[in-house]
Amino acid sequence: MINTHGFIGYIENMQDVPYQLVVQKPTDFYGTTALVDQDKSESTDTYTLANYAKVTDSPLMYTKPDYITFNAGGMDLVLGVYSPTGKYKAADFKDNLEKMVVAQKKFLGDMNTNKKYAIMLYLSGGDGPMVKGFGALEHHESTSVVLPEAMPKEAIDQTITDVVSHEFFHTVNPLKTHSEEIHYFNYADPKMSQHLWMYEGGTEYFANLFQIQEGLINKDEFLKRIGEKITNSKNYNDNMPFTVMSKNVLQDAYKDQYRNVYEKGALLAMCMDIELRKLSNGEMGYRDMIRKLSQRFGENKPFKDDKLIDELVTVTAYPQIKDFYNKYIAGNQPTPYAEYLKMVGVDVHKQETAPIFWLIKDPNQTGYDDKNKALAFDENSTLSPFAKSIGFKITDQVLALDGKTIDIQKIQDFIGYTRTIKDGQEVTVTILRDNAGKKEKMTLKGKAILDKLSVETLQFKANPSPEELKLQTQWLTGKK
């Protein structure tokens, strides 16, 4: 699996020079890529690329042949799969992928002009390299995906629908519609754009919206996903202007907020969608706005980063969009989700759990490290008041609580013990802490602080008003 920017060096002042990439390979290997091989040899593939940007935009995967090709919505698509134990074949995923791509092409309409697209699916497992991170990376004409081979087929299908669709929507934004910071990207000294709310947030919103509008999921599943994003967004700083975070995301003070682009970023796009539909009596939504923006600009015509909101007002003809932007995207006001959801006939129900004792706010974000036999936490989790009081760090792993060690086979007994802990009780936590690359065993002590978890659930109103029902139908179907 060759992500080219990791293998092919950047030579200063030569980013616009054409490249020839020659890959020597075993004669029985096939290269999955969107690039076109220009020689007839079975042992080499030769590719000509216009510039360094095209090099970094063109991943390749070489393996024993396991691929399928088909045409979906007028686009030629190739899916190459590497499954180390042979558990899966490319053909296993064809039906789901075809259904998804046809739905995406229909959703995007004339916004997508791709004639070909390649997907490289690398499944990690068996005796192969230990992959530490899973996910996908988008390119103009391809997506590279890494997932665990141990996943059930249904889970891989769902991930392909969620993750690969997200990456494919990037063909519109930012790959074809973007600011000067992206268009004239400085590889040696990167300058970031203010608009991750649109590039990543809007794309993530599209990846969910198309599924409800094209009938891949039902309205309750869609609402459940929105509810999860609202809950997850609370793990981040809700008062930090998104434009400031985005512009400075490479700096330590902001980088921990990055993953909120997939939570609050998507929710900002949703609220803007509802706002536009309300203003236009259902005639215009977020998708229409992005289509008009892509018609005004394009792959070779970037917009000025600090002028984007003025451009959005121009393409929508609604100055109110600027007020929304200044308050909730460039401003520090938390977005009133309940207010926007009410417009489309959705109620937000708040419930508080009984006080609980744990190290993070949401116990569901607790994981397990089999190697260390310790509990570990998602680094985006929010520490509980107790954890903060004893100096616990989110990167710490828990070996024991009051001497009770972690046995994954008897984890319910351990959970049961945590529920017996009373407010003010002395508690001892045995941890592993990373100290200059080495794991150090430590003990932290303090008085227990029980904490309430506030849970919000979203529900469609049983009796929405005619206005709410009309807006809800337009929102969920995309129809005017």
N, C-alpha and C positions, 0 to 999 in steps of 0.2 A: 504494500500500500504506500504509494509515493505522494505525499502532499508536497508538491514541488517547491514551495517556498522554504521548506525545511531542508532541501537537498541542493538547490541551485542558488549559488551566491548572488547577492545584489552587488553590482559594480557601480560605484558612484558615477553619475553623469552619463550612464549608458543604459538608462531605463527604456529609452526609445529605440534601441538598436535591435534588429531582428535576431532571433535565436534559432539555432537548429538543435533539436534534442534527439540524440540517438540512444536507444535503449537496447542493450544486448540481452538476450533472453534464451532460455531453453526452447528448443523447437516445438515442444508440446505445451507451451504456455500461451495463454490468450490475454491480451491487454484490454481491460474494460476502461474506456475513456471516451470523452466527447471529441477528442482529436482524431484526425484522419492519418493513418499510416501511409507514408509516401514511397515506401520501397516494397519489393516483392519477396525479399528474403524471409525465411522462416525463423532466422536466428537474430534478426535486428528489426526494430521498428524505428522509422525516421519521421520526425514531426517538425514542421516549420511554424514558428510562432512570431507574431508581428513585433512584440516587445516584452519587457519584463512583466508588465501587468498581466499579459496573456499567459506567461509562464506560471505565475502564482495562481492563476485562475483555472489551472488544468491538472487536476490530480489524475493518477493512473493506478490501476490495481492489476497485478499480474498473478495469474494462478492457472491451474489445470482448467480447461474450458468448462465453465458452468455459468451459462448466461442465456437470457432470452431477449428477443427483440420483438417489438410490436408497434403498431401505430395507434395512437389514442388522440382523438380530437384533432387530427391533422398533424400530430407531432410524432416523429420516430423516436422511440424510447428503447434504451438497452439497460437491462438490470444484470449486473455481474455479482455473483455470490461466492464468498469463501467460507466454507464450513469445515473446520479442521477435522472433525470426526466423520464428516459425511452425513450428519443428521438431517441437514436441509439441502434442498436444491433450489435453483432460481425459479423453476416452474412452480414451486410450492406457493410463491408469493404473487404470481401473475394476476390472478383474478382480482385480488384485493387492490393491487397496484393500479390495474387498468381502470377499475371502478373509481378509484380516487382521482386519477389523472383526468379522466373524462369529466368528473364533477368540477375539478379545479379549472380546467380549460373553459367550461361553461360559465363558471363564476367570474372568471377574469375577462372573458370576451376578448375584445381587441387590445386589452392591456398586455396580453402575452403574445409575443410573436415568435417564440422558439419553434424551430423546425425539427430540432433534435435535442435529446436530453439523455444523460447517462447517470445511472445510480450505481455506486460501488458499495455493496453491503459486506462488511467484514465482521464475521461472527467470531468472537474470542472464546477460546475454550480448549479442551484436550491438553496436549503437551505444548501448545503454542506459547507465545510470549504472554506474560501476565499484564493485561491491559488495565490501567487504573481509572480511566475515565471513559464514559460512554456518551454518545451523542452524534451530532452531524455538523457538517460545515458546508455552506452554500457556495456555489460558483455560477457564472452566467449560464453554463450549459450542462452542469452536473452537480451532484451532491455526493459527498463521501460520508458513510455511516458506519459507526462501530457500536455493536451491541453484544451482550453475552449470548453464547450459543445455548446456554441452559434455559433461556426463556422459552415458554410454550409458544407454539405457532400463533395462537390467537393474540398473545401479547406482542409478538413481533409485528403482526399485521396492524394492530392498533398503534404501535409506535411508528410504523412506517406512515400510517395515515396522519398522525399528529406531528411527528418530527420532520419527515420528508416533505410533507405539504408545507410546513413552515418554511423550510429551506427553498422550496420551489417558488413560494410567494416572494422571496427575495429577488427573483428575476425582475420584478417590478420595482421594488424599493428595498435597498438603495442601489442595486446593480444597474438599473436603467434610469432611475430618478434620484438625484443626489446633489449634495452641495459641493462647493469647490474643494473643501478639505478632503473629500473622498476622490473627486475627479483628478486632482493634482496631488495625489498622496505622496507624502515625503517618507520614504522607507527608512531613512537614517534618523529623522527627527519628526515622528508622527504628530500631526495636529488633529485633534478630535473634533467632530461636529457636535453641535448642541442638540441634535435631533434623534437620539436613540429612542425617544418616545414614539417616533414615527417609524424609523427603520426596523427596530426590533419589536416595540410594543404594537404598532399597527399591523405588522406582519403576523405576530402571534394572535392578534384578534382575528385577522383574516383566516388563519389556520383553524380556528374554532367556528367562526361565522359561516364559512363555506359549508361546513359539515351539517349545520342545521338547515341552511338555505337549500342545500342540494339533497337533503333527506338521508344523510349518512348517520345522523344521530337524531334523537327526539328532543323536544323542547325541554323536558325535565333534565335530561343529561346535560344539555347546553347550560341550563340555569345552575346546575350543580357545579360545573366547571367555573362559571363566573363567581359563584360563592367561594370556591376554593381559592381563587385568585385574590378575592377581597381579604380572606383570612391570611393567606401567605404574605400579602403586601404589608400586613401589620408588623412583620418581623423587621421592617426597614423604617428609616426616618421619613415620616409622612410630611414633614415640614420643609424638607430639602427641595429647592427648585430643581425640577428634572433637567432643565437646560444646563444648570450649573454642574450637576452631577455628571451629565453626559460629556460636557466640554472638558472636565477635569478627571475623567474616570481612570486614567492611567496613574493618577497620584494616590498615595496610600490613604489619604483622608477620605477618598471617595470610592475606591475600588470595591469595598465591601458592600456598597449599595448597588453594584452593577446588576445583579440578578433580579432586582426589582423591575427591570425593563420588561421582563416576561410576565410580571404580575401587575403592578400599577400601570406600566406602560400600555399593556393591553386594555386595562380598564379605562384609561384616559381616552383611547381610541373609541371604546364602546360609548362612553359618555358624549364624546364629540359626535358620534354617529346618531345618538338619540337627539342631541341638541339640533343637529342639522335637519333631521326628519321633522322635529317639532316646528322649526322655523319655516320649513318649506312645505308644510302640510303633507309630508311623506314623499315629496317629489325628488328629494336629494338625500343621500346618506354618505357615510365615510368613503365607501367604495367609489361613488360618483366623484367625490372630491379628489381622490387619488388618481382616478382616470383623467380628470381634467388637468391635474398637475403634470401627469406624465405626457399629456399631449402638448402642454405648454413648454415643458423641458424635455429631457431625454438623455440617452446614453452619452451623447457628445455635447450636451448643453447643460452645464451645472447651474444651480441657483446659488445666490449669495446666502451664506448661513444665517446672517442676522436679518435677512429680508424674507424668510420663509413665511412668517405669519401674514405679511402684506400680500404675498403671492396667493396664500390660501383665501384671503378675503377677496382678492381679484377673481379667482376661479369659481368661488361660491357665490359672490355678490352679497355675502352676509357679514357686515362689520361686527356682529355679535360674537362671531368666532374669535375675534381678537380679544374680546373681554374674557372669554373662556380660557384662552391661551395665557393671557397675562395673570389670571388668578390661579389656575391649577397646574399649568405646565412650566411657565417661567416664574410664577409666583410661589409663595410658601403656604397657600391655603390648602388644607386637606380636601380632596375631592368629595363632594356630598353624594356618594353612590346611591343612598336610599332615595334621595330627591330625584335623581335621574331614572332609577328603576321604577319609581312610583308612576312616572309619566307613561311607562309601557305596561302598567298593570301588574307590577311585582312588589310584594311586601317583603320587608326585612324583619325577621323575628330574632330578637336577642335573648339568649339564655345564659345564665351563669352556672357553672358547675359548682359542686360542693368544694370547699377548700382542699387542695391537695398538696402533698410534699413531693417536689422533684427539682432537678437541676436546671431544666429549661421550661419555658412557658407552656409549650405544647409537647407533652410526653410522646406523641406519635412520631416526632422527629428524632427519636432515639434509635440508634442502630447498634450492630454488634460486630466486633472485630474478632474473628475466629482465631487468628494467630496469637493475639495477646489475651484472649478470653476476657475481653473487657467491653463495656458499653461505650459507644462512641456517638458523636452528635453531628448533625448537619451543621456546617459552619455558618449557615444563614439563620440558625435558630436563635431565639432570644433567651438570654439567661434569666433564670428566676431570681427573685430578691434574695433567696437563701444563697444561691450560687455566687451572686455578687458579693454577699456579706463575708464569704469565706475565701474570696480571691480565686475562685474556680475560673478557668479559661475554657472557652468553647472548644479548643483543640485538645483539652485534657480527656483522657479516657478513664472510666471508672472500673477499678478492679474489685472493690468491696465497699460495703456500707455497714458500719458498725461491726466489722469483721465478717460479715456475710458475703462470701465470694460469688462470682457470677457463674452459674451453671445453666447453660442455655436450655438443657433438657428440663430444668426445674425453674424456669424463669417466672412462672406464675407464683411460686412460693416467694421469690424475691419481691415481685410486685406487691404481693399480699403484705409483706413486711413493711414496705414503704407506706402502705395505707394505715398502719398502726401508729405511725410517728405523730406525736402531738406537737402543737405549737409551743415553742420555747424549749423543747427537749434537746439535750446535748446530742449532737450527731458527729460521727467520725467518717470521713470519706477517704478511702485509699485510692490514689490515682496514679496514672502514668503520664508524665509531662515530657514533651519534647524539649530537650535542652541541648542546643547546638548540634542537632542531628542525632542525639542519643536519647533513648527513653529512660527517664529517671523516675523511680518510685517515690511517692511523697504522701504525706498524710495531712489532710485539712480538717479543721474542727470548727464547730460553731453551733449556735442555737437555731433549731428548725424554725423556718418561717413558712406557714402554709399559704398557698396562693390560689386565687380563683381564676379560672379560665373562662373568658367570655366567648361564647359560641354564637355565630350568626348563621341563620339558615334563610334561604330565599324561597319564596313560594309565589306562584301565579295566583292572583286574586280570583276567588270563586265568582265574584260579580263585578268585573271591571266596568268602568263607565264606557259608553260608546266611543268616546275620544281615546281613552286608554287602550281599548281593544283594537281600534283601527291602527294606532301607532305600533302596538305590539305585533300585529299581523304584518305590517310593512317591515318592521325590524327583523322578524324571524323568517320572512319569505324573500325579502329584497324586492318585493313587487310594489309598484306605486299605487 
